[in-house]
Amino acid sequence: MDTQQFREFGKAAVDYIADYFETIRDRNVLPSVEPGYLKNEIPEIAPVSGEPWQKILPDVDRVVLPGLTHWHSPHFHAYFPTANSFPGVVGELFLSGLGSVSTDWQSNPACVELEVRMMDWLAKMLGLPEHFLNESEGPGGGVIQNAASESTLVGLLSGKQRTVRNVLEMNQNLTSEEVKEKLVAYTSKESNSSVEKASLLASVPMRLLPTDSDCRLRGDVLQEAIKKDKAEGLIPCCVVASLGTTGTCAFDDLEEIGRICRKEKMWLHVDAAYAGAALVCPEYRYLLNGIEYVDSFNFNPHKWFLTNSDCSAMWFKNTKDAEAAFKLKATIPSQPLFEPEIQHWQIPTTRRFRALKLWFVMRIYGVEGIQKHIRHQVSLAKYLEKLVRKDDRFELLISSLGVVGFRLEGDDTLTQKLLDKIAERKNLFIMPYYYQNKLMVRFVVCSRLTEVIDIDYAWNEIKSIVDDLEKNSKQEDEKTAIDSSILSRGALNSLTPDLNDKLNLGLFL
């Protein structure tokens, strides 16, 4: 493909994407294909000769879209938002088009320096302490990771390395292998499954601790678990706290947990993958109470911050701890030397130019534009909450930022029938969740395109299903009553005349 063909293909692709977003409301949010549907749609082998793009673009309609779950549909209310915006799309275009990656500063000065500056922009927008800034005098700093799961692993490995070092300094009779065998970490049972995965990869057992009635991890529960493990000769090394748990968007008590971590000399990592974006609004900064105790903090701009995936922001209070875990050996510094050396705060050896996306998004939206986006989506969740409260057939269980959880009154079978019908119709995509042993509809405001009309659409869809369920239930009850009546009359007619007379007489008496 030459430059002219690229211009034509690129312009057609942009038009296609723009048309897709303009018509996304008209599409079922979930596909209707069966597993393996692509097998008969594309050849078993690649073409020998190249094909023109004019032939390929229509195949996106034929092959891809029928099997696509439309994550940016205003009717997508599952999981959490996956960020998307036109500035983010253009950022991805530049990122791919320029094709630049980096290792150290010398490999790509613009890539490294723009990331350093963008991480400071982000930290200031969220109201994070100054010691997390790359430009601060202290050893703190921020870097873009691939995902929250990777950030958790990086935090856990950094905490593991620091704990081993501290224990060996206090007891030189031990070996690092002996210390590592005794390490243990802690998190809430409500935390994301990626935390458990990080513990497997880091070879550090993770305790899943119970939460309070609001699904929050509290200090007394953590302290009791630590006391028990230390009595058994184990060494606590890390806590992964959640600001906005996956299931209910609950917030662990950082103040209580942080004080314990400082006393026990444990690493405290905060996973704020979704909810961290809300910190751009000053009214949510109270969620940072206890941030002074945190060693590493992560949130995903690619969830709620209008920046296309992948883009996970992570900050360290002391980047030297990360370097101790990931820097293999002393190297000859590049000339000229540039600090900070962010290449040592991550698992991969190279990095994509992801800061471009952040730069475009933050410049085009500005702080006020991103605040408006967050507040609007929270207001939509509050609007749904009011609709739920007005219908006495439903029970509201949670409402936190853009997440609302509710269920039908009665046992779980009713809510399960509602969820089954929602999945069957494919007009909405909603996930179930158990809250305090109750099955609920977990509804999340996800798409940046979502408006009040979409919340009304979703609520009317849910109500119509419930109306049908009630109608069917009433018909079944009536049929059961009729069947019972027929059976009763048949049983009476089968009695002897004398007994029948006595029974009838008893009914009148």
N, C-alpha and C positions, 0 to 999 in steps of 0.2 A: 504494500500500500504506500503510495507516494504522498507528498504533502497535500496536493490538491484533493486526492481521494479522502485523506484524513479530514480535511476541512468539511467536505460534504457529509461524510459519515458522522463526524462530531456534531454538526449542526442538526442533522436528522435525529441523532440520539438525544440531544437536548430537547428538541421539539417533542420527541416521544415521551420523555420523562415528564415534561410539563403537561402534556395531554393526560398522562397517567394520573397525575395528582388532581387534575381538574375533573376527572371522571371516577375517582376512587370511591366516592360515596355510593356509586351505582353498582358496585361489585359486592358480591357476598364476601365477607371477611375471611371465611374459611373455604378451601377448595373442596371439590366433590370427587376427587380422584381416588383410586385404590392404590395400595402399595405396588410398585413396579410399573406404574402407568407409562413411564418414559421408555420402557423397553421397546415398544413398538413404534415410538415416535421418532427415534433417531437411529441411524445406522450403527452396526456393531463395530465398524472401523472408521477411522478418520478419512476424509477425502484425499485422494492422491493429488489432485490438482486443486489449487485454491479457488474459492468461490467469491463472487462479488458481494459487497456488503448489502446491496439492494435485495439480494436473495435471503440474507441472514436475518435482517431486521424483522421481516414479517414472521419469521419462525419464533421470535420471542413471544408473539401473540399465540402462536399455535402450540409451542412446546412448554414455555416457561410459565406464562400467566395462568393457565388452567390448574397448575399445581402449586400456585403461590398462596401462602398465607399473607394477607395484606397487613403487615405490622403497623403501617402508618394510616390505616383506615380509621376514621372517627368512630367506627364500631368495634375497634380492637380495644378490649378492656382487660387483657390478661397480663400476667407477669408484671413487668414495669415498663415505662416508656423506653423505646430505643430511639435516641435522638436523631433528628433529620431536619435539615433546613437547606434552603437554596444556597446561602453562603457556605454551609458545610459541604454541599455537593461540589461547588466550584473549588473549594479548598482541596477536596479529594482529587479533582481533575488536575489541579496544579501539582499536588503531591505525586500523582502517578505520572503526569506529563514531564515534570522536571526529572523524575526518577532518581532523586538524590537520597542517599542514606549517609549515616555517619557512624564513626566509632569515637575517636577523640576529636578535639577541636580542629586539628590540622587536616583531618579527613574531610571536613565540611563546616567551615566556620559559621556560615549563616544558619545552618541546621541547629547547631549546638547553642549559639547565642540567642536565637529567637526563642528556643524552648526555655532557656533560663529566664528570659524576660517574661514570657507568657505565664510561666509558673508563678512568678511574683505578681503579675496582674491578677491571676486567679486568686491567690492567697489573700490579697488586699480586698478583692471583691467579696470574699466570703467572711472577712473579718478574722482571719487566723492570726495567731500571735506573731510578732515580728521575728521571733527566733526561727520560724519556719522559712523565712525568705532566703533566697539565694544571695541577695544583696546585703544581708545582715552581717554583722561583724562576727557572730557566733558560727558554730560548725553546722548549722541547719541548712536545709535546702529542699528543693522540689524537683521532680522529674516525671515524665510521662511514661506510664507503663501500658501494657496491652489491655489488661482487664483487672477488675477488682480481685478476682481469684489469684492473679499473678502478684498483685500488691500484697495480699494477705500472706502468700508464700514468702515474698521478700521480707516482710515484717517479721514473720515467724523465724526465718533463717537468721535474720539479724539479731533477734532476741536470743536465739539459741546460742549463737557465737559469743554474744556478750556474757551470757550466763556462764558458759563454759570457762571463759577467760577469768571472770570474777571468782568462781569457785576454785580454780587452780591457783590463783594468787593467794587465796586464804588457806589452801591445803595442798601443799606441793607433793604429798604422798600419793595423791590420786593421779590417774592418767586421764586424758581427754576422753578416751573411749569409756572409761568407768563413769565419768560424769554424764556423758551423753545417754548412757543406758538408764539413768535415773531421772531424766528430764520429763516434765509433764506440763501441759498447757490447758487453758480453760476458755470456754465460751458458753454462750446461752444455747439452750436447746432450740431456740427460735432463730439462730443464726443461719446464714446461707450454707448450703451443702458444700460450697467451695472451701469453707473453713476446715471441714473434716478432710477434704481432699488435700489441702495444704499440709495438714498434720501427717497424712500418709507419705507425701513427698518429702517432708522434712524429717521423717522418722521421729516424731515427737507425739506421743499419745495425747489426744484432746478429750478433756472431760466436758460433756454436754450437761450444763447445770440447769436446774429448774428455775422458772421465772415466777414473778409475782402475778397478781390478778390482771395486771395490765401488760403482761408478757415482757416485763423488763427484768434484766439481770440486776440483782441488788448486792450490796457489799457484804451483808451478813452471810448470804449463801456462798459467795466466793470465799470468804474467810474460813468458813467451816470446812469447805472442800480442801483448802490449802492446809489447814491444821491436820486433817485426816491423812493427807498424802505425806506430809512431812513426818508424821508419826510412823509411817511405814518406810521411811528412809528415802523417799523420793524428793526431787528438787524442782519446785515450781519455777518456770522460766518465762511464761508469756500468757497474756490474756488478750483475746480478740473480742472487743466490745462492738456492738452494733448501734449505729444511729440510723434508725429506719430499717427494722427487720423485714425480711422478704415477705413473710406471711401477713403481718398485721401493721407494718410500719411503726413498730414500737421502738422506744429509745432507752437503751441501758443507762443506768445511773453512773455517768462518768465521774462525778464528784466522789461518790462512795468507792467505786472500783479503783479510781486513780490513787486515792490515799493508801489503799491496801497495796497496790502495785509499787508505790514508792517505798513503803515500809518494808516490803518483801524483796525489793530490788528486782522486780519483774518488768519485762517489756510490756508496754500497753499499746496495742495497735487498734485503731478505730476504722471500722468498715462503714462508711457513709455513702455507699455506692449510689443509691437513688436520692435519699433525703438530703445529702450534702449540698445539692444544688440550691435548696431552699434558703441556705445561709446567705445567699446574695441579697435576700430581703432582711433588713435589720430586725423586723419583728420576730424572726426565728432564731436570732443569735443566742437566745437563752439556752438553746440546745447544746451550746458549746461550754456550758458550765463544767469545769473540771478539765478543760483542754490543756491546762498547764502541766498536767501529769502525763500527757500523751507523748509517746516516743515516735509513733508514725501514724499518719492520717491519710485516708484515701477517699476520694469520691470520683464518680464517673461522669465527666462532661458528655459522654456518649449515651447517657440515660435521659437526663432531664434538662440538659444545658445546651440543647440545639446543635450539638457538635456530632457529626457522623462518627460511627464506630470505625476503628478502635481508638479510644482516647481515655485513659484512666490516669487521673492526677494523684500523685503520692508525694507526701512531704515527710521529712525526717527532722527530729529535734537535733540529732547529732549524726551527720552523714558519715562520720568516721566509723560508726558501728556498722553501717552497711558496707563500707569499703573493707572492713576487717573480714566480712563474710564473703565478699565477691571479688576483691582485688587479689589476683593470683600471686603476683610478685611485684617487687619494685621495678619500675620500668624507667627508661631514660625519658624524661619529659619532652613533649613536643616543643618545638621552637617556633614562634614564641609561646611560652607557657600560658595557658588559660585556665583559670579557676572559675567555677567548680568543675571537677572532673566527673560529670554526671554518668559517664559510661561505666563507672564502677558501682552504680546504685541499682543495677538491674541484672537480670539473668542473661538475656541475649548479648552477643558481642557487638551487634550493629543495631541501628534504630532507624525507623522511617521518619520522614520530615513531618510528623504529625502536628507540630506547632503551627504549621501553616493554616490548618483548619481552625484552630483556636483563634488565631490572629484575625482571620476573615470574619468569624462569627462575632467576636467581641467588638470588632471595629464597626461592623454593619449594624448590629443590634444595640451596642452600647449597654452600659449597666442598666439603664432605665428600661430598655427593650427586653432584656432577660428577666428583670424583676416583673415586668408586666406579664410576661409569659407564665412565670411561676404562679403569680397571684391569680391570674385568670383561671388556670387549671385547678387551683385550690378552691376557687369560688364555684367552679362547676361541680366539684365533689360535694361542697356544702349544699348546693342546689339539689343534688341527688339525695343527700341526707334528709333534707326537708320533705322530699317526695316520699321517702320510705317512712318517715315518722307520721305522715298524714294517713297512711293506709294501715289500719289496725290488724290486717292479716299478716303483717311483717314485723319482725323484731330487729331493731338496729343493734349491732354488736360493736362495731368499731367505726371511727371516722378520724383519719389521721392524714393530713396533707391531701394528696390526691387519691387516697385509698379509702374505700367504703366497704364494710362487711355487714351483710344482713342475711336473714333467713326467714322462712315461713314459720309462723307459730305452729307448735306441735312437734311431733317427733321428726327425726331426720329423713324419714322416707318421703315426706312432702317436699323438702328442699332438694332431695336427690332427684325426684321426678321433674322438678323445675329445671335443674341443671341438665338433666338428660334431654329435655325438650329444647332447651337453648342450643345445645350441641347439635341436635338433630336438624333444627331449622337452619343453622349456619348463618343467621343474620347478625349474630353477635359472637364475640369470642370472650368468654369469661371463665375463670378458673375457680374450682372449689378450694376450700381450706377449712381445717378444723380449729375452732377457737373455743378453748375451755370445754373440749369434748362435744362441741356442737358443730355440725356441718353448716357452713355458710357459703353464700355467694360472695366471692372476693372480686370487687369491681374497682378497676383502676382507670383513671383518666390518663390516657397514654398519648394519643396522637396530638401533634401541635395544631391539627386542623379541627379538633373537637370544639363544638359550640353548644349552646343551650339546646338547639334543635336536635342535636345528636343525643344528648342526655334524655330529652323527651322521647326520642325514637326508641332508645334502649328501654326506658321505663315502660312505655306503652307495649313494647314487645314482651317484657317480663309480665306485665299485668294481663295481657291477652292470654298468655300461657296459663297463668294462675286461674283466670276466668274459665278457660277450657277444662283445667284440672278439676275445678269445683263443679262444673256442669257435669262432667263425666262421673265424678264421685257421687253426685246427687242421683244421677240416673242409675248408677250401680246400686245405691242404697234402696232406691225405689224398686228395682228389679229384685233385689234380695228380699225386700218386704213382701212383694207379690209372691215370690217363690215360697217363702216361708208360710204365707197364708194358704197357698194351694196345698202345701204339704200337710199343714194343720188340718184342713178340711178333709183331706184324704185319710188322715189318721183317725179323725172322728168317725168318718163313714165306715171305717173298718172295725169299729167297736161293735159289740153286741148291742141290740136294741135297748136292753135294760140299762146297760152301762151308759150308753149314749144319752138316754133320757135323764139319768141321774147327773151326768156331767153338764148337760144343758141347764138342768134345774139349778145346779151349783153356780153356773155363770150368772144366772138371773139373781140369785140370792146375794 
